[in-house]
């Protein structure tokens, strides 16, 4: 098999997936790992980039994905490519068959990438809408609160019963603001699956917002997550 085809196969395997499959335990904070090639104890000696290049700062070894598989598994070039092909869903036969599989895998990856971009756009729109609603209700509450403070301090009522109306408006806006803060929490900080559901299924949003409120989780428009006691 040509070096070019081998590199195309390797490119289909995300580096994070390869590292995991090779049994390399990753430090999630630093995104580095102990180098299993030389058995060192330094938890940050092995580093890599998303394009598949890696380097150990202790033993000075490095290379591409194929080299990493060869080093980690103690195998030859073709066995390393076969390992990567299995991870990528590409079976090794003749070069023509491999090229056909690579074309299909690239088309599939392009479709997935396009779908991911569409979903990201929808999620961002839902997030901005939730944030804008939260900001709007925040300013309404501030306005209602300031007027109520003035009334309680002795300011003249503009109409009979304005104080009672101001209290009721403040309670109503505060309740709506709590719901908007919970919606913003779901749109910004929930799991990827929940964010996608919130963005794509408007009918599911009230239940998800209620769930966040029941759990005491809200977020303000600046991205600060808060816990509330209900």
SULGI-V785077 format. One record per helix or strand of 3 or more residues. SS is the DSSP state (alpha for helix, beta for strand). FROM is the first residue (numbers start at 0). TO is the last residue. Records with the same first field share a line. If there is no record, write none. Layout:
BEGIN
SS: FROM-TO  FROM-TO
END
This chain:
BEGIN
alpha: 2-10  14-20  64-72  76-87  94-151  161-188  191-199  201-213
beta: 45-47  53-55  216-218  224-226
END
